[in-house]
């Protein structure tokens, strides 16, 4: 779908406004949205991804720990999380909606997981792989596990418990394979 403003670029932003039961949808490209941030009555700059993530995750303590332990309990019993690799804090994540380094995803996992589970169907990407990029063996196993779990849910819903048990065993086997691959990679 092309942008309704320029008619050239692919529309990547879709704004739907419902007023008095009537729906109005606007499809825009990133360029046109950047030029006109309040198109459709919605100021896109008013959205802060960090706020959204932290609100879904139940908030963040913005105070830094004084005892030198980056991931310790503070006096009000909330965790202050700081990435030991780059020093990025939960406060910075809250303000910017961005991570400081790849390791931040591990340090902020407890905060991100609830938000990702709400926004997506899980915290593991199972969508398309960019063209020209080969899947890693680990990724292939994760995709197989996801497909088998979906199939298992259907079997359970249809009360085909024997087939669900067979799928459970296949899933367990693949998860063990994945653990062996990850353990082997860590030992290298």
Secondary structure, DSSP 8 states (H G I E B T S, - for coil): -B-TTTSSSB--EEEEEEETTEEEEEEE-HHHHHH-TTGGG--GGG--HHHHHHHHTT----S--SSS-TT-B-TTS-B--B-TTT--BHHHHHHHS--SSTTHHHHTHHHHHHHHHHHSS-SS--S---TT----HHHHHHHHHHHHHHHHHHHHHTT-HHHHHHHHHHHHHHHHHHHHHHHHHHH-
